Amino acid sequence: MMYPFMTLNDDTEITHSEMKPDGKVKVYIETPDEKYCFKHATCWLPAYEWEDIFQYSDEEIDRFDEIIHSMAHLIMEFSQEGGFNNASNF
């Protein structure tokens, strides 16, 4: 299951999985794009391992990496509590 986490001003969606038994959390990033339909990438926490990067520039990945580093503690917490909505009792 993937949980919504954040939508950026360019309509980029950041979602995350539940925490896996090995302690990893998948963070998935997707941006609508006229040419490619969607650009996307996956980052695995807590190691910050990037994979499956499609059509993002190095600068874009650096920006996403900075965002994920600054929010990783929240993502890791929410991944154990059923996402933001469940953790915040919405």
DACORKA-V152568 format. One record per pair of residues at least 12 apart in sequence whose ideal C-beta (glycine too) atoms are under 8 Angstrom apart, sorted by sequence separation. I is the first residue (numbers start at 1). GAP is how many residues later the second one is. If there is no record, write none. Layout:
BEGIN
I|GAP ; I|GAP
END
This chain:
BEGIN
3|12 ; 15|12 ; 16|12 ; 28|12 ; 29|12 ; 40|12 ; 41|12 ; 2|13 ; 3|13 ; 14|13 ; 15|13 ; 28|13 ; 29|13 ; 40|13 ; 41|13 ; 2|14 ; 3|14 ; 14|14 ; 28|14 ; 29|14 ; 40|14 ; 2|15 ; 3|15 ; 14|15 ; 15|15 ; 27|15 ; 39|15 ; 40|15 ; 41|15 ; 50|15 ; 1|16 ; 13|16 ; 26|16 ; 27|16 ; 39|16 ; 40|16 ; 1|17 ; 12|17 ; 13|17 ; 26|17 ; 27|17 ; 39|17 ; 48|17 ; 12|18 ; 13|18 ; 26|18 ; 27|18 ; 36|18 ; 12|19 ; 25|19 ; 36|19 ; 11|20 ; 24|20 ; 25|20 ; 41|20 ; 48|20 ; 10|21 ; 11|21 ; 24|21 ; 25|21 ; 39|21 ; 43|21 ; 48|21 ; 5|22 ; 24|22 ; 33|22 ; 43|22 ; 23|23 ; 24|23 ; 41|23 ; 45|23 ; 2|24 ; 48|24 ; 31|25 ; 43|25 ; 2|26 ; 46|26 ; 29|27 ; 45|27 ; 45|30 ; 46|30 ; 45|31 ; 29|35 ; 27|41 ; 27|48 ; 14|50 ; 25|50 ; 25|51 ; 14|53 ; 14|54 ; 25|54 ; 19|57 ; 16|59 ; 19|60 ; 6|61 ; 18|61 ; 19|61 ; 16|62 ; 17|62 ; 18|62 ; 16|63 ; 18|64 ; 6|65 ; 5|66 ; 16|67 ; 5|70 ; 5|73 ; 3|75 ; 3|76 ; 5|78 ; 3|79 ; 4|79 ; 5|79 ; 3|80 ; 4|80 ; 3|81 ; 4|81 ; 3|82
END
